[in-house]
Amino acid sequence: MLLKKRVALITGGAMGIGKAIAVDMAKEGAKVVIADISEEAGNSAVAEIKSAGGDAYFVKANVTDMEGLNNAAKEVEDKVGGVDILVINAGISIKKPLDEVDEALWDKIVDINLKGSFLTLKAFVDQVRKSKYGKVIFITSGSALTGTGGGIHYAASKAGQNAMVLNLAKELGPLGINVNAIAPRVIQTEILDHLYPDEESRKKLIEQIPIRKIGQPEDIAYMASFLASDKASYINGQILLLDGGRTHQ
């Protein structure tokens, strides 16, 4: 019960890595707020957590809508008293080579992944400040460090998130708030299924990973719960690459 009596909000928490984080934090004792644009998926995730004995609540949130985020923040404060742990996870990836990246696609990716992170922070950071236990965790990507993955637009948006982490660690650290990032690479999600759809391509991918397996959403969730706990109280301003050793082999 690493997170007993804590309140954790996860954007994009209805599916994939975000849902895995919500489930694990609930298992660790946190009251979990799933913030997502999809009411159906969000309420389904809440029901799943509650059926397992956890405490969860859904709030609808579009990370590109500042007014909507402010309304969501007010609702969260009214319903659960504010958040201690903010997990900035919501994001998208549309893999394209440079010649196929137009201004509209660039704007879409950057608006959701980078600007959306900023707007989420603006909406909820006062609640984290008021908490006597402040943690901010970004879910970025190994693409920002390796240059491979979704393309120039995606890598740039994730590198921008990493820069935010480094800045915020210095700005919010003196207030007792830990700010860190988890940078996943090769995690079993729908995106990975799209990138490596057949057995042969999947086999070649696994051969590039020293521990010879693809990461699971739970691997990211376990790290997120650890970073949100007292056990990580001296970790600040770090970008933790979770890739099974692939990048630096």
C-alpha positions in Angstrom: 0.0 0.0 0.0 2.6 2.5 -1.1 0.0 5.2 -1.9 -2.5 4.8 0.9 -4.5 8.0 1.5 -3.1 9.6 -1.7 -5.2 11.0 -4.6 -3.8 10.4 -8.0 -5.1 11.8 -11.3 -4.1 10.2 -14.6 -4.8 11.8 -17.9 -5.6 9.4 -20.7 -6.2 6.9 -17.9 -9.0 5.0 -19.6 -6.9 2.8 -21.8 -3.4 1.4 -22.4 -0.5 2.6 -20.3 -2.7 5.1 -18.5 -5.2 2.5 -17.4 -2.4 0.2 -16.2 -1.1 3.1 -14.1 -4.6 3.8 -12.7 -5.1 0.1 -11.8 -1.8 -0.3 -10.1 -2.0 2.9 -8.1 -5.4 1.8 -6.9 -3.9 -1.5 -5.8 -1.3 0.5 -3.9 -4.1 2.3 -2.0 -4.6 5.5 -3.9 -7.9 7.1 -4.7 -7.6 7.2 -8.5 -9.1 9.9 -10.7 -9.3 8.8 -14.4 -9.3 11.9 -16.6 -10.1 11.0 -20.2 -11.9 12.3 -23.3 -13.9 9.0 -23.5 -16.6 8.7 -21.0 -17.4 5.1 -22.0 -13.9 3.8 -21.6 -13.3 5.9 -18.5 -16.4 4.7 -16.7 -15.5 1.1 -17.7 -12.0 1.5 -16.2 -13.5 2.9 -13.0 -15.9 -0.1 -12.8 -13.0 -2.5 -13.2 -11.0 -0.9 -10.5 -14.0 -0.8 -8.1 -14.8 -4.4 -8.8 -11.3 -5.3 -7.6 -11.8 -3.4 -4.4 -10.1 -0.1 -5.4 -11.3 3.5 -5.2 -11.8 5.3 -8.5 -13.6 8.2 -10.0 -14.0 9.5 -13.6 -13.8 13.0 -14.9 -14.1 13.9 -18.5 -11.2 15.9 -19.8 -9.8 17.0 -23.1 -6.2 18.1 -22.7 -6.4 20.6 -25.5 -9.3 22.5 -23.9 -8.1 24.9 -21.1 -11.6 25.8 -20.0 -12.7 22.2 -19.9 -9.6 21.3 -17.9 -10.2 24.1 -15.4 -13.8 22.8 -15.0 -12.5 19.2 -14.5 -10.0 20.5 -11.9 -12.8 22.3 -10.0 -14.9 19.1 -10.1 -12.1 17.0 -8.8 -11.4 19.4 -6.0 -15.1 19.4 -5.0 -15.4 15.6 -5.3 -12.2 14.4 -3.8 -10.5 17.4 -2.3 -7.7 17.8 -4.9 -4.9 15.6 -6.1 -1.5 14.7 -4.6 -0.2 12.9 -7.6 -0.5 14.1 -11.2 0.3 11.7 -14.0 0.5 13.5 -17.4 0.0 10.6 -19.7 -2.5 11.6 -22.4 -1.0 11.5 -25.9 -1.2 10.2 -29.4 1.3 8.9 -32.0 0.7 8.9 -35.8 3.8 7.5 -37.5 4.8 9.3 -40.6 8.1 10.1 -42.5 9.1 13.7 -42.9 7.7 14.1 -46.4 4.2 13.1 -45.1 4.2 15.4 -42.1 2.2 18.5 -43.0 1.4 21.5 -40.8 -1.9 20.1 -39.7 -0.4 16.8 -38.5 2.4 18.6 -36.7 -0.1 20.9 -34.9 -2.3 18.0 -33.9 0.5 16.0 -32.4 2.2 19.0 -30.6 -1.2 20.3 -29.4 -2.1 17.0 -27.7 1.3 15.8 -26.5 3.1 19.0 -25.6 0.6 21.8 -25.3 -1.8 19.3 -23.6 0.8 18.6 -21.0 1.2 22.3 -20.3 -2.5 22.9 -20.1 -3.0 19.9 -17.8 -0.2 21.2 -15.5 -1.8 24.7 -15.4 -5.2 23.3 -14.4 -4.0 21.0 -11.6 -0.7 22.3 -10.4 -2.3 24.4 -7.7 -3.8 21.3 -6.2 -0.4 19.6 -6.2 1.1 22.7 -4.5 -1.5 22.6 -1.8 -0.8 19.0 -1.1 1.8 18.2 1.5 2.8 15.3 -0.8 3.3 16.6 -4.4 4.3 14.3 -7.2 4.2 15.0 -11.0 5.0 12.2 -13.4 5.2 12.6 -17.2 4.9 9.7 -19.5 7.1 10.7 -22.4 8.9 8.4 -24.9 12.2 6.8 -25.8 11.7 8.5 -29.2 12.8 11.8 -27.7 16.1 10.2 -26.7 16.7 7.9 -29.7 15.1 9.8 -32.6 13.2 6.6 -33.7 9.6 5.9 -33.2 6.6 7.9 -34.5 8.5 10.4 -36.6 9.9 14.0 -36.3 6.6 15.4 -35.0 6.2 12.8 -32.3 9.8 12.8 -31.2 9.8 16.7 -31.0 6.6 16.7 -28.8 8.1 14.2 -26.4 11.4 15.9 -26.2 9.5 19.1 -25.3 7.9 17.1 -22.4 11.3 16.1 -21.2 12.4 19.7 -21.2 9.4 20.6 -19.2 10.4 18.0 -16.6 13.9 19.4 -16.2 12.5 22.9 -15.8 9.8 21.9 -13.4 12.1 19.8 -11.2 14.0 23.0 -10.5 11.0 25.3 -10.2 8.7 23.0 -8.1 11.4 21.0 -6.3 11.9 23.8 -3.6 8.1 23.4 -2.9 8.6 19.8 -2.0 7.2 18.5 -5.4 9.1 15.8 -7.2 8.9 15.9 -11.0 10.0 13.0 -13.1 9.4 11.3 -16.4 9.1 7.7 -17.6 10.2 7.3 -21.2 8.8 3.9 -22.5 10.1 2.2 -25.6 8.7 -1.0 -27.1 5.6 -1.5 -24.9 2.8 -3.8 -25.9 0.0 -1.4 -26.9 -2.2 -0.9 -29.9 0.4 1.4 -31.4 3.0 -1.4 -31.3 0.6 -3.8 -33.0 0.2 -1.3 -35.8 4.0 -0.8 -36.1 4.9 -4.5 -35.9 1.8 -6.3 -37.2 3.3 -9.7 -38.2 5.2 -12.4 -36.4 8.5 -11.9 -38.4 8.7 -8.2 -37.7 7.9 -8.8 -34.0 10.7 -11.5 -33.8 13.3 -9.1 -35.3 12.2 -6.4 -32.8 12.6 -8.8 -29.8 16.1 -9.7 -31.0 17.1 -6.1 -30.6 16.1 -6.1 -26.9 18.8 -7.6 -24.6 16.3 -9.1 -22.2 14.4 -10.6 -25.2 10.9 -9.5 -24.4 8.5 -6.7 -25.1 7.5 -4.5 -22.2 4.0 -4.5 -20.9 1.9 -1.5 -19.7 2.3 -2.9 -16.2 6.0 -2.3 -16.4 5.4 1.4 -16.8 2.7 1.3 -14.1 5.0 -0.2 -11.5 7.6 2.5 -12.1 4.9 5.2 -11.9 3.6 3.9 -8.6 7.2 3.8 -7.2 7.9 7.4 -8.3 4.7 8.5 -6.7 5.6 6.9 -3.4 7.8 7.9 -0.4 10.4 5.4 -1.6 11.3 7.8 -4.4 11.4 11.0 -2.3 15.0 11.8 -3.5 14.4 11.2 -7.2 13.7 14.5 -9.0 14.3 15.8 -12.5 14.9 12.3 -14.0 13.9 10.9 -17.3 13.8 7.1 -16.8 14.1 5.1 -20.0 12.3 1.8 -19.8 13.3 -0.3 -22.8 14.8 -3.5 -21.6 18.3 -2.2 -22.4 17.7 -1.8 -26.2 18.9 1.8 -26.5 22.3 1.5 -24.9 23.3 -2.1 -25.9 
